[in-house]
Amino acid sequence: MPIETKTLSLMKIVQSRVFKLVLMLLPFLTLATASAQSSIQVTISSVICPIYVAVNTGIFILGLTLMILGGALYAAAHIMPAQSKGSIQGYGMSMIIGGVIGVIIAELAPYILGLLTSTSSSTISSYC
């Protein structure tokens, strides 16, 4: 008998949390009406433009900086003693790979944000 009461109390807790979650999300569901669709699209564009600008400038510059510093670190590792040479080369190679990934993200950002706003990448560039 005690197992059933524990199960029932657990079900009540889950049901109350789900109910609270539904109540919290209810105002957001009203934002998606057809009459407010154009204002929501303008709001989405105003939120996405700063993200686009930050990604296009900051991550691109950070990626290039990582590639340059990683290359310098990798080259400097060749004149180091054998004990630290391998680890420093690993750090340099990791920085180079991180920089390449950063540049790829910066270059793909217009296309990804274009998919989010259901426009082409050229129109996102013209928005911001």
TIVO-2410 file (N, C-alpha, C; in nm, 3 decimals):
# residues 128
REC num residu      c1      c2      c3 atome chaine
REC   1      M   0.079  -0.120   0.000     N      A
REC   1      M   0.000   0.000   0.000    CA      A
REC   1      M   0.084   0.128   0.000     C      A
REC   2      P   0.198   0.134   0.069     N      A
REC   2      P   0.277   0.257   0.067    CA      A
REC   2      P   0.335   0.288  -0.071     C      A
REC   3      I   0.360   0.186  -0.153     N      A
REC   3      I   0.414   0.210  -0.287    CA      A
REC   3      I   0.313   0.285  -0.372     C      A
REC   4      E   0.187   0.251  -0.360     N      A
REC   4      E   0.084   0.319  -0.438    CA      A
REC   4      E   0.070   0.464  -0.397     C      A
REC   5      T   0.081   0.494  -0.271     N      A
REC   5      T   0.070   0.633  -0.227    CA      A
REC   5      T   0.189   0.714  -0.276     C      A
REC   6      K   0.309   0.654  -0.280     N      A
REC   6      K   0.424   0.725  -0.333    CA      A
REC   6      K   0.406   0.752  -0.482     C      A
REC   7      T   0.353   0.657  -0.555     N      A
REC   7      T   0.329   0.674  -0.697    CA      A
REC   7      T   0.226   0.783  -0.722     C      A
REC   8      L   0.121   0.784  -0.644     N      A
REC   8      L   0.018   0.885  -0.661    CA      A
REC   8      L   0.070   1.024  -0.628     C      A
REC   9      S   0.151   1.037  -0.525     N      A
REC   9      S   0.205   1.169  -0.491    CA      A
REC   9      S   0.303   1.215  -0.598     C      A
REC  10      L   0.381   1.125  -0.655     N      A
REC  10      L   0.472   1.160  -0.763    CA      A
REC  10      L   0.395   1.206  -0.886     C      A
REC  11      M   0.286   1.139  -0.916     N      A
REC  11      M   0.204   1.179  -1.030    CA      A
REC  11      M   0.144   1.316  -1.008     C      A
REC  12      K   0.106   1.348  -0.887     N      A
REC  12      K   0.051   1.480  -0.858    CA      A
REC  12      K   0.157   1.588  -0.877     C      A
REC  13      I   0.281   1.559  -0.837     N      A
REC  13      I   0.388   1.657  -0.855    CA      A
REC  13      I   0.414   1.681  -1.003     C      A
REC  14      V   0.422   1.574  -1.081     N      A
REC  14      V   0.446   1.587  -1.224    CA      A
REC  14      V   0.333   1.663  -1.290     C      A
REC  15      Q   0.212   1.632  -1.253     N      A
REC  15      Q   0.098   1.700  -1.312    CA      A
REC  15      Q   0.099   1.847  -1.275     C      A
REC  16      S   0.136   1.881  -1.158     N      A
REC  16      S   0.136   2.022  -1.120    CA      A
REC  16      S   0.247   2.097  -1.193     C      A
REC  17      R   0.363   2.035  -1.214     N      A
REC  17      R   0.471   2.102  -1.288    CA      A
REC  17      R   0.434   2.120  -1.434     C      A
REC  18      V   0.372   2.022  -1.492     N      A
REC  18      V   0.328   2.034  -1.631    CA      A
REC  18      V   0.223   2.143  -1.643     C      A
REC  19      F   0.133   2.148  -1.548     N      A
REC  19      F   0.029   2.250  -1.550    CA      A
REC  19      F   0.091   2.389  -1.537     C      A
REC  20      K   0.190   2.404  -1.449     N      A
REC  20      K   0.257   2.533  -1.434    CA      A
REC  20      K   0.332   2.571  -1.561     C      A
REC  21      L   0.394   2.475  -1.626     N      A
REC  21      L   0.466   2.502  -1.750    CA      A
REC  21      L   0.371   2.548  -1.860     C      A
REC  22      V   0.256   2.482  -1.869     N      A
REC  22      V   0.157   2.522  -1.969    CA      A
REC  22      V   0.107   2.662  -1.939     C      A
REC  23      L   0.086   2.693  -1.815     N      A
REC  23      L   0.041   2.827  -1.778    CA      A
REC  23      L   0.146   2.933  -1.810     C      A
REC  24      M   0.274   2.898  -1.794     N      A
REC  24      M   0.380   2.993  -1.825    CA      A
REC  24      M   0.393   3.014  -1.976     C      A
REC  25      L   0.370   2.911  -2.055     N      A
REC  25      L   0.386   2.921  -2.199    CA      A
REC  25      L   0.263   2.975  -2.270     C      A
REC  26      L   0.152   2.983  -2.202     N      A
REC  26      L   0.028   3.029  -2.263    CA      A
REC  26      L   0.037   3.170  -2.321     C      A
REC  27      P   0.099   3.267  -2.254     N      A
REC  27      P   0.110   3.400  -2.316    CA      A
REC  27      P   0.193   3.400  -2.444     C      A
REC  28      F   0.292   3.312  -2.453     N      A
REC  28      F   0.374   3.308  -2.574    CA      A
REC  28      F   0.297   3.249  -2.692     C      A
REC  29      L   0.201   3.165  -2.666     N      A
REC  29      L   0.121   3.108  -2.774    CA      A
REC  29      L   0.032   3.213  -2.838     C      A
REC  30      T  -0.008   3.313  -2.761     N      A
REC  30      T  -0.093   3.418  -2.817    CA      A
REC  30      T  -0.014   3.510  -2.909     C      A
REC  31      L   0.118   3.511  -2.898     N      A
REC  31      L   0.199   3.596  -2.985    CA      A
REC  31      L   0.201   3.546  -3.129     C      A
REC  32      A   0.170   3.421  -3.149     N      A
REC  32      A   0.182   3.361  -3.282    CA      A
REC  32      A   0.053   3.368  -3.362     C      A
REC  33      T  -0.028   3.466  -3.341     N      A
REC  33      T  -0.151   3.479  -3.417    CA      A
REC  33      T  -0.121   3.536  -3.555     C      A
REC  34      A  -0.214   3.516  -3.646     N      A
REC  34      A  -0.192   3.560  -3.784    CA      A
REC  34      A  -0.194   3.712  -3.795     C      A
REC  35      S  -0.268   3.780  -3.711     N      A
REC  35      S  -0.275   3.925  -3.721    CA      A
REC  35      S  -0.146   3.993  -3.678     C      A
REC  36      A  -0.070   3.930  -3.590     N      A
REC  36      A   0.054   3.990  -3.541    CA      A
REC  36      A   0.177   3.934  -3.610     C      A
REC  37      Q   0.159   3.864  -3.721     N      A
REC  37      Q   0.271   3.797  -3.785    CA      A
REC  37      Q   0.372   3.897  -3.840     C      A
REC  38      S   0.328   4.007  -3.898     N      A
REC  38      S   0.423   4.102  -3.955    CA      A
REC  38      S   0.504   4.172  -3.847     C      A
REC  39      S   0.441   4.205  -3.734     N      A
REC  39      S   0.517   4.270  -3.627    CA      A
REC  39      S   0.616   4.173  -3.564     C      A
REC  40      I   0.582   4.045  -3.559     N      A
REC  40      I   0.675   3.946  -3.506    CA      A
REC  40      I   0.794   3.931  -3.599     C      A
REC  41      Q   0.770   3.937  -3.730     N      A
REC  41      Q   0.880   3.924  -3.824    CA      A
REC  41      Q   0.976   4.041  -3.810     C      A
REC  42      V   0.923   4.161  -3.789     N      A
REC  42      V   1.010   4.277  -3.767    CA      A
REC  42      V   1.088   4.260  -3.638     C      A
REC  43      T   1.024   4.208  -3.534     N      A
REC  43      T   1.092   4.186  -3.407    CA      A
REC  43      T   1.202   4.082  -3.422     C      A
REC  44      I   1.177   3.977  -3.497     N      A
REC  44      I   1.279   3.874  -3.519    CA      A
REC  44      I   1.398   3.933  -3.593     C      A
REC  45      S   1.372   4.016  -3.694     N      A
REC  45      S   1.482   4.077  -3.768    CA      A
REC  45      S   1.563   4.170  -3.679     C      A
REC  46      S   1.496   4.243  -3.590     N      A
REC  46      S   1.570   4.334  -3.503    CA      A
REC  46      S   1.653   4.258  -3.400     C      A
REC  47      V   1.615   4.136  -3.369     N      A
REC  47      V   1.693   4.055  -3.275    CA      A
REC  47      V   1.808   3.986  -3.349     C      A
REC  48      I   1.784   3.943  -3.471     N      A
REC  48      I   1.884   3.865  -3.544    CA      A
REC  48      I   1.995   3.954  -3.602     C      A
REC  49      C   1.966   4.079  -3.634     N      A
REC  49      C   2.069   4.166  -3.692    CA      A
REC  49      C   2.190   4.185  -3.600     C      A
REC  50      P   2.174   4.212  -3.471     N      A
REC  50      P   2.295   4.222  -3.387    CA      A
REC  50      P   2.372   4.091  -3.378     C      A
REC  51      I   2.301   3.980  -3.382     N      A
REC  51      I   2.369   3.850  -3.380    CA      A
REC  51      I   2.451   3.834  -3.507     C      A
REC  52      Y   2.393   3.871  -3.620     N      A
REC  52      Y   2.462   3.860  -3.748    CA      A
REC  52      Y   2.588   3.947  -3.750     C      A
REC  53      V   2.576   4.070  -3.702     N      A
REC  53      V   2.690   4.161  -3.703    CA      A
REC  53      V   2.800   4.110  -3.610     C      A
REC  54      A   2.761   4.062  -3.492     N      A
REC  54      A   2.861   4.011  -3.397    CA      A
REC  54      A   2.932   3.888  -3.452     C      A
REC  55      V   2.856   3.799  -3.514     N      A
REC  55      V   2.917   3.678  -3.569    CA      A
REC  55      V   3.006   3.712  -3.687     C      A
REC  56      N   2.960   3.802  -3.772     N      A
REC  56      N   3.036   3.834  -3.892    CA      A
REC  56      N   3.167   3.905  -3.860     C      A
REC  57      T   3.170   3.988  -3.759     N      A
REC  57      T   3.294   4.060  -3.728    CA      A
REC  57      T   3.376   3.990  -3.621     C      A
REC  58      G   3.315   3.966  -3.507     N      A
REC  58      G   3.390   3.914  -3.392    CA      A
REC  58      G   3.447   3.776  -3.413     C      A
REC  59      I   3.366   3.683  -3.456     N      A
REC  59      I   3.414   3.546  -3.472    CA      A
REC  59      I   3.512   3.535  -3.588     C      A
REC  60      F   3.491   3.613  -3.693     N      A
REC  60      F   3.584   3.609  -3.806    CA      A
REC  60      F   3.721   3.660  -3.764     C      A
REC  61      I   3.724   3.772  -3.691     N      A
REC  61      I   3.852   3.827  -3.645    CA      A
REC  61      I   3.917   3.733  -3.544     C      A
REC  62      L   3.838   3.676  -3.455     N      A
REC  62      L   3.892   3.582  -3.357    CA      A
REC  62      L   3.948   3.457  -3.426     C      A
REC  63      G   3.881   3.410  -3.530     N      A
REC  63      G   3.929   3.294  -3.603    CA      A
REC  63      G   4.062   3.321  -3.673     C      A
REC  64      L   4.072   3.437  -3.735     N      A
REC  64      L   4.199   3.472  -3.801    CA      A
REC  64      L   4.311   3.488  -3.699     C      A
REC  65      T   4.280   3.548  -3.586     N      A
REC  65      T   4.381   3.565  -3.481    CA      A
REC  65      T   4.427   3.430  -3.427     C      A
REC  66      L   4.333   3.339  -3.407     N      A
REC  66      L   4.370   3.205  -3.360    CA      A
REC  66      L   4.459   3.133  -3.461     C      A
REC  67      M   4.428   3.148  -3.588     N      A
REC  67      M   4.511   3.082  -3.690    CA      A
REC  67      M   4.653   3.139  -3.690     C      A
REC  68      I   4.665   3.270  -3.679     N      A
REC  68      I   4.798   3.332  -3.680    CA      A
REC  68      I   4.878   3.293  -3.556     C      A
REC  69      L   4.815   3.304  -3.438     N      A
REC  69      L   4.885   3.268  -3.315    CA      A
REC  69      L   4.916   3.119  -3.308     C      A
REC  70      G   4.826   3.037  -3.358     N      A
REC  70      G   4.850   2.893  -3.361    CA      A
REC  70      G   4.965   2.857  -3.452     C      A
REC  71      G   4.973   2.924  -3.566     N      A
REC  71      G   5.086   2.900  -3.657    CA      A
REC  71      G   5.218   2.942  -3.595     C      A
REC  72      A   5.218   3.056  -3.526     N      A
REC  72      A   5.340   3.101  -3.460    CA      A
REC  72      A   5.380   3.005  -3.348     C      A
REC  73      L   5.283   2.957  -3.273     N      A
REC  73      L   5.312   2.864  -3.164    CA      A
REC  73      L   5.362   2.730  -3.218     C      A
REC  74      Y   5.303   2.685  -3.327     N      A
REC  74      Y   5.346   2.559  -3.388    CA      A
REC  74      Y   5.488   2.572  -3.442     C      A
REC  75      A   5.518   2.687  -3.503     N      A
REC  75      A   5.653   2.707  -3.556    CA      A
REC  75      A   5.754   2.722  -3.443     C      A
REC  76      A   5.715   2.789  -3.335     N      A
REC  76      A   5.807   2.807  -3.223    CA      A
REC  76      A   5.834   2.676  -3.150     C      A
REC  77      A   5.744   2.582  -3.161     N      A
REC  77      A   5.762   2.453  -3.093    CA      A
REC  77      A   5.879   2.375  -3.151     C      A
REC  78      H   5.917   2.403  -3.274     N      A
REC  78      H   6.026   2.329  -3.336    CA      A
REC  78      H   6.162   2.363  -3.276     C      A
REC  79      I   6.173   2.478  -3.211     N      A
REC  79      I   6.301   2.513  -3.150    CA      A
REC  79      I   6.302   2.484  -3.000     C      A
REC  80      M   6.194   2.428  -2.949     N      A
REC  80      M   6.183   2.394  -2.807    CA      A
REC  80      M   6.249   2.259  -2.781     C      A
REC  81      P   6.281   2.233  -2.654     N      A
REC  81      P   6.334   2.100  -2.621    CA      A
REC  81      P   6.228   1.992  -2.641     C      A
REC  82      A   6.272   1.870  -2.651     N      A
REC  82      A   6.183   1.759  -2.685    CA      A
REC  82      A   6.075   1.734  -2.580     C      A
REC  83      Q   6.100   1.771  -2.455     N      A
REC  83      Q   6.002   1.746  -2.349    CA      A
REC  83      Q   5.873   1.826  -2.371     C      A
REC  84      S   5.886   1.949  -2.414     N      A
REC  84      S   5.767   2.034  -2.430    CA      A
REC  84      S   5.726   2.052  -2.575     C      A
REC  85      K   5.804   1.999  -2.666     N      A
REC  85      K   5.777   2.020  -2.808    CA      A
REC  85      K   5.642   1.962  -2.850     C      A
REC  86      G   5.612   1.841  -2.807     N      A
REC  86      G   5.487   1.775  -2.849    CA      A
REC  86      G   5.364   1.847  -2.798     C      A
REC  87      S   5.367   1.888  -2.673     N      A
REC  87      S   5.248   1.955  -2.618    CA      A
REC  87      S   5.228   2.092  -2.681     C      A
REC  88      I   5.335   2.164  -2.704     N      A
REC  88      I   5.322   2.297  -2.764    CA      A
REC  88      I   5.276   2.285  -2.909     C      A
REC  89      Q   5.325   2.184  -2.980     N      A
REC  89      Q   5.275   2.161  -3.116    CA      A
REC  89      Q   5.126   2.128  -3.114     C      A
REC  90      G   5.084   2.051  -3.016     N      A
REC  90      G   4.942   2.018  -3.003    CA      A
REC  90      G   4.857   2.142  -2.978     C      A
REC  91      Y   4.906   2.231  -2.891     N      A
REC  91      Y   4.833   2.355  -2.865    CA      A
REC  91      Y   4.825   2.440  -2.992     C      A
REC  92      G   4.935   2.448  -3.064     N      A
REC  92      G   4.936   2.527  -3.187    CA      A
REC  92      G   4.841   2.472  -3.291     C      A
REC  93      M   4.842   2.340  -3.308     N      A
REC  93      M   4.752   2.278  -3.405    CA      A
REC  93      M   4.606   2.296  -3.363     C      A
REC  94      S   4.579   2.287  -3.234     N      A
REC  94      S   4.442   2.309  -3.186    CA      A
REC  94      S   4.396   2.452  -3.212     C      A
REC  95      M   4.486   2.547  -3.195     N      A
REC  95      M   4.450   2.686  -3.222    CA      A
REC  95      M   4.422   2.707  -3.370     C      A
REC  96      I   4.501   2.645  -3.456     N      A
REC  96      I   4.480   2.658  -3.600    CA      A
REC  96      I   4.345   2.599  -3.638     C      A
REC  97      I   4.314   2.480  -3.588     N      A
REC  97      I   4.186   2.416  -3.620    CA      A
REC  97      I   4.070   2.497  -3.565     C      A
REC  98      G   4.085   2.551  -3.443     N      A
REC  98      G   3.980   2.637  -3.387    CA      A
REC  98      G   3.958   2.762  -3.469     C      A
REC  99      G   4.066   2.820  -3.521     N      A
REC  99      G   4.052   2.937  -3.607    CA      A
REC  99      G   3.982   2.906  -3.737     C      A
REC 100      V   4.014   2.791  -3.796     N      A
REC 100      V   3.947   2.751  -3.921    CA      A
REC 100      V   3.799   2.729  -3.896     C      A
REC 101      I   3.764   2.664  -3.785     N      A
REC 101      I   3.623   2.643  -3.753    CA      A
REC 101      I   3.552   2.776  -3.730     C      A
REC 102      G   3.619   2.870  -3.664     N      A
REC 102      G   3.561   3.003  -3.643    CA      A
REC 102      G   3.534   3.076  -3.772     C      A
REC 103      V   3.628   3.069  -3.866     N      A
REC 103      V   3.608   3.135  -3.996    CA      A
REC 103      V   3.494   3.068  -4.073     C      A
REC 104      I   3.485   2.936  -4.064     N      A
REC 104      I   3.375   2.865  -4.132    CA      A
REC 104      I   3.240   2.907  -4.073     C      A
REC 105      I   3.233   2.918  -3.940     N      A
REC 105      I   3.108   2.963  -3.877    CA      A
REC 105      I   3.074   3.104  -3.920     C      A
REC 106      A   3.174   3.192  -3.927     N      A
REC 106      A   3.149   3.330  -3.967    CA      A
REC 106      A   3.101   3.338  -4.112     C      A
REC 107      E   3.152   3.251  -4.197     N      A
REC 107      E   3.111   3.254  -4.336    CA      A
REC 107      E   2.974   3.191  -4.358     C      A
REC 108      L   2.937   3.093  -4.275     N      A
REC 108      L   2.806   3.028  -4.289    CA      A
REC 108      L   2.696   3.101  -4.213     C      A
REC 109      A   2.730   3.199  -4.133     N      A
REC 109      A   2.629   3.269  -4.051    CA      A
REC 109      A   2.517   3.331  -4.134     C      A
REC 110      P   2.544   3.398  -4.248     N      A
REC 110      P   2.432   3.454  -4.324    CA      A
REC 110      P   2.335   3.348  -4.375     C      A
REC 111      Y   2.386   3.234  -4.414     N      A
REC 111      Y   2.299   3.129  -4.465    CA      A
REC 111      Y   2.216   3.066  -4.353     C      A
REC 112      I   2.278   3.047  -4.236     N      A
REC 112      I   2.204   2.990  -4.123    CA      A
REC 112      I   2.097   3.087  -4.076     C      A
REC 113      L   2.132   3.215  -4.064     N      A
REC 113      L   2.033   3.314  -4.022    CA      A
REC 113      L   1.927   3.334  -4.129     C      A
REC 114      G   1.963   3.315  -4.255     N      A
REC 114      G   1.863   3.321  -4.362    CA      A
REC 114      G   1.762   3.209  -4.351     C      A
REC 115      L   1.806   3.093  -4.308     N      A
REC 115      L   1.712   2.983  -4.286    CA      A
REC 115      L   1.620   3.013  -4.169     C      A
REC 116      L   1.672   3.078  -4.065     N      A
REC 116      L   1.589   3.110  -3.949    CA      A
REC 116      L   1.483   3.214  -3.981     C      A
REC 117      T   1.516   3.310  -4.066     N      A
REC 117      T   1.419   3.414  -4.099    CA      A
REC 117      T   1.346   3.385  -4.229     C      A
REC 118      S   1.370   3.270  -4.288     N      A
REC 118      S   1.310   3.227  -4.415    CA      A
REC 118      S   1.331   3.328  -4.526     C      A
REC 119      T   1.451   3.384  -4.532     N      A
REC 119      T   1.489   3.473  -4.641    CA      A
REC 119      T   1.622   3.424  -4.695     C      A
REC 120      S   1.666   3.485  -4.803     N      A
REC 120      S   1.796   3.445  -4.857    CA      A
REC 120      S   1.907   3.516  -4.781     C      A
REC 121      S   2.028   3.470  -4.797     N      A
REC 121      S   2.139   3.529  -4.722    CA      A
REC 121      S   2.168   3.672  -4.767     C      A
REC 122      S   2.142   3.704  -4.893     N      A
REC 122      S   2.168   3.839  -4.939    CA      A
REC 122      S   2.074   3.940  -4.876     C      A
REC 123      T   1.950   3.899  -4.848     N      A
REC 123      T   1.859   3.993  -4.783    CA      A
REC 123      T   1.895   4.015  -4.637     C      A
REC 124      I   1.953   3.917  -4.572     N      A
REC 124      I   1.998   3.938  -4.434    CA      A
REC 124      I   2.113   4.037  -4.434     C      A
REC 125      S   2.203   4.026  -4.529     N      A
REC 125      S   2.313   4.121  -4.538    CA      A
REC 125      S   2.262   4.262  -4.563     C      A
REC 126      S   2.154   4.276  -4.639     N      A
REC 126      S   2.101   4.409  -4.665    CA      A
REC 126      S   2.019   4.463  -4.549     C      A
REC 127      Y   1.962   4.374  -4.464     N      A
REC 127      Y   1.889   4.421  -4.345    CA      A
REC 127      Y   1.981   4.491  -4.247     C      A
REC 128      C   2.097   4.434  -4.227     N      A
REC 128      C   2.184   4.481  -4.119    CA      A
REC 128      C   2.284   4.582  -4.170     C      A
***
